[in-house]
Amino acid sequence: MGAVVQMHFTTVDYVIFALLLVASAGIGLYYAFFGSGAKPQEFLMADRSMSWLPVSLSLLATFQSAVAILGAPSEIYTFGTQYWFLGCSYFLGLLIPAHVFIPVFYRLRLSSAYEYLELRFNKTVRICGTVTFIFQMVIYMGVVLYAPALALNAVTGLDLWGAVFAMGLVCTLYTSLGGLKAVMWTDVFQTVVMFAGQLAVIIVGAHQAGGISEVWRKAVNGSRIAGLDLNPDPLERHTFWTLGVGGIFLMLALYGVNQAQVQRYLSSRTEKEAIMSCYVVFPCQQIVLCLGCLMGLVMFARYGEDSPLDKGYVQTNDQMVLYFVMDVFKDLPGLAGLFVACLFSGALSTISSAFNSLATVTMEDLIKPHFPDMAESKATLLSKGLALAYGLVCLAMAYLASVMGSVLQAALSIFGMVGGPLLGLFSLGMFFPWANSVGALVGLAAGLAMAFWVGIGSFVMRMPASSAVSPLATVTPPPFENVTATVMTALVNATTPKPRPTGVDALYSLSYMWYSAHNSATVVVVGLLVSLLTGPMKEKQLSPGTVYPVLGNLLFFLPQRYKEKLCCVTPLAPKSNEIAAQPYERAKKGANGAAYRKEDTVTEDKEMESDSAPAEDEECRAALPTCKLTAHCLEETAL
């Protein structure tokens, strides 16, 4: 194997890369001085004033990490276009969050997704969910910052820690100063840069390969255009079922319950705009997926079976894409800098979302409950301090990632292993009214135990085959896995067919695309069993608006009395302009399990005078102030 070949940036490349960092920092400074305001809700939630366009592009940018930009073309180059069928999962993976998760979260007027867990279960479940999320994101942040810088250093010789600190500090600056508005508008800018960088590579690369028709011909001849693989075997890494069905659960873990995405929905002006942002993301994601596939096919048209990795020009699959870009643009100054700006835009958008979401959950879930009367100015300052602190933690984690060696694979995997159990926890609360807090805690513990058992077992099982090579060379991060899936199971470069695993080995060989579904199902099944054994919850014990009436909709043919016995007539909180216009206060939970908000005690008299609710709401009115989520808590609202 030859020595790694290094190519170098021109001055124009450096200028374009620097402009990206300056522009990103400039947007943050603008909102710090002119747009962030003095209230914590303005800093953390953009004052709930965002329209669907910046929200949707920010959702897309958070999803499209540097791992995705590097991983997708390598995946297509190595294995062909089978991965493209992941796009089939986007439809339900976005439709369900749009019409199930968003209405529940938005109407409860939350800031942190984990507030829902307290309203539905209790404070202990909320704290467990929050701590699990923080653990997940802190570990992943350093990796997503370090990985692209490492690849860039290997291919171009660009100073590794200079790139890491430049990204980390710029990201920390605009996130801690400008708040969520700065993060989202910077995401919009970075999304444009990402599209431009990928398009430039595809257009120039295809032209040099003899045109797009020649690229397609070479891909067909090289067996890189995959057909529809309907093999139902869950141990197969990529088939239509693993990608199209298993991918739905990955999408739900990301777009349904991940704080970074939920926070963007909740920053929308209206519920309708939040739903619209989900619909707009769908075609954008399809475009992103197609761009990744095209780039991989153009790479194959250029190198064929004789890849830079096989020649020893690069050491890992991650570096192969950057090598290709530098090779294509070697006579075109500036375009390599544009692609690197595109790559780092992906990293910046992911990390800034992590900073902001971590600051929000720490503030809302761990600090505010103990200091409910904290002054707004102090709360805003503390929120900015938290974003800054997490930025410094990210740099520390990047250093740890650099010295962890083969443990880096396990660190990346932890991110995916946690996403599934959290999806299961929220699903347990939202779809199963009789699930109780004991079931939720035991289910979460079982889901995490299952996730780590299968994930680490799979990792250990493959260690002997990979111990002879560089720890990073054994893994190509699956491009979809920005925030919800494991990287360690990405590539199994087997040259000869292996016998089908049995017993525990079969569990360890499960396709990583099924991890989220497997782990979330574990939480739900265990949670329901424990809930039934310890005494299921009754409908009157549920906080209004915390259960989505999926059973009531599915069992529409049953008489009302049977629905009530099955606890499946729980309505969503109603849409209400009055509620939407109220200033937000953290939802609290009363001793009797009912939810209410602090400011309702002030507006109670006005509501009682102006409300012309029907007679069936009198029971809820009589329960004030313990049932103050809404004056219409018994009204069933169809979506």
C-alpha positions, 0 to 999 in steps of 0.5 A, a space after each residue: 500500500 502506498 503512502 497517503 497522497 496529500 494535495 494542497 489548498 490554493 490561496 483562493 480556497 483558503 479565502 472561500 473557507 474563511 468567508 464561510 466562518 466569517 459569514 456564520 459568525 457575522 449572522 450570530 453577531 447580528 442577532 446578538 446585537 439586534 435580534 436576540 432580545 433579553 428574554 430566555 424564550 427569545 434566546 432559546 425558542 426564537 420567541 416562537 416567531 419563525 416561519 416555515 422556510 427557515 425552520 424547514 431548511 434548519 431541519 434539513 441542515 441539522 440532518 445533513 451533517 459532515 458525516 452524511 456529506 462524506 459518507 453517502 458518496 463512499 457508500 454509493 461508490 463501494 456498494 451501489 445505489 441500494 442505499 437510495 431506497 432510504 428515500 422511501 422511508 422519508 414519506 412516513 418518517 416525516 408524515 407521522 411527526 407532522 400529524 402526530 408528534 408536532 400537534 401534541 408538543 406544539 399544543 402543550 406549549 413546551 420548550 423542552 421535549 422532555 417536559 412532555 415526559 413529566 406531564 405524561 409520567 413524572 419528574 423522574 422520567 423527565 430527568 432520566 430522558 434529559 440525562 440520556 439525551 445530554 449523554 448522547 449529544 455530548 459524546 457525538 459533538 466531539 466526533 462530528 467536529 473531529 471527523 471532518 477535520 481529520 479527513 481534511 488534514 489527511 488529504 490536504 495537510 490543513 492543520 488539524 487542530 487549527 480547523 477544529 478550533 476554528 469551527 468550534 469557536 465560531 460555532 460557539 460564538 454565534 450559538 452562545 451570542 445569537 441564540 436559536 434565531 442565529 442558529 437557524 438563519 446560519 443553517 439556512 446560509 449553510 444549507 445553500 453552501 452545502 447544495 452549491 458545493 455538492 452541485 459543483 463537484 457533480 457538474 465538474 466531475 461529470 463533465 470530466 468523465 465525459 458527461 452524465 450519460 457516460 457516468 451512467 453507462 460506467 455505473 451500469 457496466 460496473 454493477 453499481 445501479 441496484 435493483 429492488 432487493 425484497 429480501 426480508 432477512 433483517 440481517 442483510 445490511 441494506 435491502 428495501 425492507 431495512 432501508 424503507 421500513 427500518 429507516 422510518 424508525 430512524 427518521 422518527 427518532 430524529 424528526 419525531 422526538 429529538 430535541 434539536 428538531 422538536 425545538 425548531 417545530 416549537 419555534 414556529 409561529 403557528 402549528 400549521 407552519 410547523 407542519 408545513 416545515 415538515 412537508 418542505 423538508 421531504 423534497 429537500 431530503 430527496 434532493 440531498 439523497 440524490 446528490 449524494 448518489 450522483 456524487 458516488 456514481 461520478 466517483 465510480 466513473 472516474 476511478 472504476 474498481 481501482 479506488 484511491 483507497 485500494 491504491 493507498 492514496 487515502 487510509 479511510 473511506 471518509 478521506 476518499 471523497 475529499 481526495 476525489 474533490 481535490 483531484 477533480 478541482 486541482 486545476 480550478 482554484 476556489 472550488 475545492 475551498 467551496 466544497 470544504 466550506 460545504 463540508 464544514 457547513 454540515 458540521 457547523 449546522 449539526 454542532 450548533 443545533 446540539 449546543 442550543 438544544 443542550 442549553 435548552 434542556 439543561 435550562 428547562 429540565 435541570 435548572 428552572 424547576 429548582 429556580 422557578 422565580 429566576 429573573 428573565 435577565 439572569 435566565 438569559 445570561 445563564 442560557 448563553 453561559 450554558 451554550 458557551 460551556 457546551 461549546 468548550 465541552 465539544 472541543 474537549 470531546 474532539 480531543 478525546 475523539 483524537 486519542 480514543 482510537 478504536 473506541 471512536 467507533 463505539 463513541 459514534 455508536 452510542 449516539 445511535 443506540 440512545 435514539 431508539 430507546 428515547 423514541 420508544 419512551 415517547 411512543 409509550 407515553 403518547 400512544 398507550 394511555 395505560 402506561 405508567 411511570 414505573 413502566 416507562 422507567 423500566 422500559 427505558 432501562 431495558 431499551 438502553 440495556 438491549 441497545 448497548 448489549 446488541 451494539 457493543 456485542 456487534 462491535 466486539 464480534 467484528 474486532 478480530 477481523 479489523 484489528 490488523 488495520 487502522 481503527 478508522 479504516 474499518 468503518 464508513 459512517 452510514 450517511 443518514 446517521 446524523 443524530 439517530 443511528 449507529 456507525 460501527 456496523 456500517 461496512 462488512 467487507 466480506 469477500 466470501 459468503 459467510 454462513 448465516 449467524 444463529 442464536 446470539 450471533 444473529 442478534 449481533 448481526 442485525 442490520 444497523 437500520 433495524 436498531 432503532 425499531 428493535 430498541 424502541 419496541 423493547 421499551 414499549 413491550 417492557 413498559 406495557 408489561 410492567 405497567 399492567 403488572 404494577 397497575 395501569 393508569 386510568 384516564 382520569 389520571 392522565 394530564 390533558 393533551 398528553 396522549 394522541 388518540 390513535 387507539 380511539 381513531 383505530 377502534 372507531 367502531 367500538 361503543 363509547 363505553 368500551 372505548 372508555 374502559 380501554 382508556 382510548 378516548 383521551 383528546 388532544 389539547 385543542 387549537 386555541 388562538 388565545 392559548 397560542 398568544 399567551 406568554 409561555 411559562 413552563 408547564 407544571 404538573 399538579 399533585 393530581 396529575 393535571 397539567 397547568 401553567 403559571 400565568 393561567 392563575 393571572 388570566 383565569 378571571 378573564 377566561 372565565 368571563 369570556 369563555 362560552 364553553 359548552 356545559 360539559 366543560 364545567 367539570 374541568 372549570 370546577 377543577 381550576 386551578 389544578 386543571 389549567 392546561 386549557 379551559 377546553 381540556 375535555 374537548 376532542 379535537 380532530 386533526 
